Amino acid sequence: MSSVSGSVLVVDDDPIVRDVLRRYLAREGFAVSSAADGEAALDAVAAARPDLILLDLMLPRIDGFEVFRRLRSAGDPPAVIMLTARGQETDRVVGLDSGADDYVAKPFSPREVIARVRAVMRRSAPAGAAVAAPATISVGGLEIDPGAREARLGGEPVSLTPREFDLLLFFAERPRFVFSRTQLLDELWDIAYDGDPSTVTVHIRRLREKIEDDPSHPRRLVTVWGAGYRFEP
């Protein structure tokens, strides 16, 4: 697994959104905490100042705008990405004008959120601060570079789609763990995806065709009958 690359507080009253963002952020190496309302968010910031806050605007008890105002009045607030309802342009404009670092409209892709978090983290980093690159994973002639999102087999580049790369990296970071198709859908496909688990089978087959010497008898990405798939380093 990659090392921790920053801390993020997820503030949203929807437990599904909190859980999905927590899992995606943790998988990318972030330390993640969460809060379900404005008061809990302020308490969480006071207890352990995060590097960045994903802040929903429509919160119970204290809304996101008031949370942000209080954070700013306290001085030196963390970076903030506001989560807004689609079509609420006024909220986005007010949020950015008040000093928020970015916004994401709901419904969103978790991968878009990750990309925006990384971009804001880079902009917020002190001048001259080094950005640690995730370590390359090397297993039996297969090299996976998470930072460059590249894979090489025997020193030769492997042409992977974004989803195939995500799938390969997910397995390589968790060697010998067995994952069912449903688990893989839950981990790697977007929150709004409601598709057939057989799509996982198709992606596994295509990935094997690119990383296995004999795709019909795989030795890296193997099937565990009745359970799912496992990566053998």
Secondary structure by P-SEA (a helix, b strand, c coil): cccccbbbbbbcccaaaaaaaaaaaaaaccbbbbbccaaaaaaaaaaccccccccccccccccaaaaaaaaaaaccccbbbbbbcccaaaaaaaaaaacccccccccccaaaaaaaaaaaaaaaccccbbbbccbbbbcccbbbbccccccccccccccccaaaaaaaaaaaacccccccaaaaaacccccccccccaaaaaaaaaaaacccccccccccccccccbbbbbcc
